Amino acid sequence: MSEYRWSRKSLDELKEFHWHTINPQMMRDGLDPDEPPSYQWLADNGWSGLAYALREHHDLTVKEFFTDIVGLKNGASEDYNWGIDDEDTISAFESYLSMLERRRGLADSTLPTRQTHLARFARVYRDLHSNADLLARLDDRNHEPEEIERCLRVLDEFDRELSTDGTKLKYLQTVRSFYEYLVDFRRATYNPVENAAKQFRWEQGTPDNRTMTAEQIRELYEAASSLEDELLVLGLASWGLRPGELASMHVSQLVLDVEEGTEPYIAFDERKNGPGTVALLYGVDELYHRIDQLDERASWNGYVFPSSQSASGHLTTDTINNRFKRLARACDIRVDGSVPTAKLCRRFWYTTYQSAVGDLLSQLEGVAEDQGSSSAEVVMSNYLSEEKRRRFRREAMRDALAEIFE
């Protein structure tokens, strides 16, 4: 029998399973969490039984479940926000996706995934090269070496940010297919990522679930010799920020004075999946101290990690990564034999969060038994409001972080 016992779960339980388990995995794999995942992706993660249970017990397709019950978007949309302002590139993306839908008959849930891949590639390209014009240099082979290097720099960012080799290869496959489409239809004379896979040691199908332990994170934090380094570890491991988000964090993003019962947070106008906020469940006192420390500088520009040598006014992503690795080397910390990188902290955050929520559900088992409910998940979904569920989850995570950092 499947460990998930799909046929025994109500729609509310399946919906809760999505938010507790499927949604975090989608984010780790670089998928758009607002779009329905594909059946193949579900199957790859061991959740193929969900489709059968929906069909046989709830008379729903997978897409209907994610759109009508969970409330995700209904597939690729003409109103999709690409996050760039280059109309020629957007037009090429939409033409490519239209061709896939019309001629290859791809599943509706596959198109949004490719949409997400292309949008992220274009946004990173823009951030690195000041514009998102992917087409301008494709009609002249004299530009080919330079354009290959431009694209490889984008893939370098993917290599740092995405969680597994399989995910990196999926992004690359989408981008390569897009450029192949341009070449096939004489809109480009070459494909700048045709041989890009040779430059990276990405292996398809090799599980990459490496993460750091709580003991290793604690050791790094205790080894930090400055408030700046303490915040570097806190930002990566207790807030779950990406290295680039931490490097560019500005005081204007911080909402620290909040009403009792709510958490301080960081506001982002743009993240990988759009605007959003990150709750600060731990480390607020250190953040206050850092701001007080910086505020004494007459020339402070508002960045939490300022830099007078960087054109941006703040530390670069590479500097954050290098400082993290320096701490790890000083502590002689290894993960699978290698010095860990900053991105492993984000995976640590997800692992810790899931574990904390699991502990919370274990505590509710007694309540479920007393109420005659089939599981703690039912108590969470049916008897607690979303606001209370969110508060309980955050309190569980806060306790878990306190055990590590205190």
Secondary structure, 3 states (H helix, E strand, C coil): CCCCCHHHCCHHHHHHHHHHHHHHHHHHCCCCCCCCCCHHHHHHCCCCHHHHHHHHHHCCCHHHHHHHHCCCCCCCCCCCCCCCCCHHHHHHHHHHHHHHHHHHCCCCCHHHHHHHHHHHHHHHHHHHHCCCCCCCCCCCHHHHHHHHHHHHHHHHHHHHHCCCHHHHHHHHHHHHHHHHHHHHCCCCCCCCCCCHHHHCCCCCCCCCCCCCCHHHHHHHHHHCCCHHHHHHHHHHHCCCCCHHHHHCCEHHHEECCCCCCCCCEEEEEEECCEEEEEECCCCHHHHHHHHHHHHCCCCCCCECCECCCCCCCECCHHHHHHHHHHHHHHCCCCECCECCCCHHHHHHHHHHHHHHHHHHHHHHHHHHHHHCCCCHHHHHHHHCCHHHHHHHHHHHHHHHHHHHHC
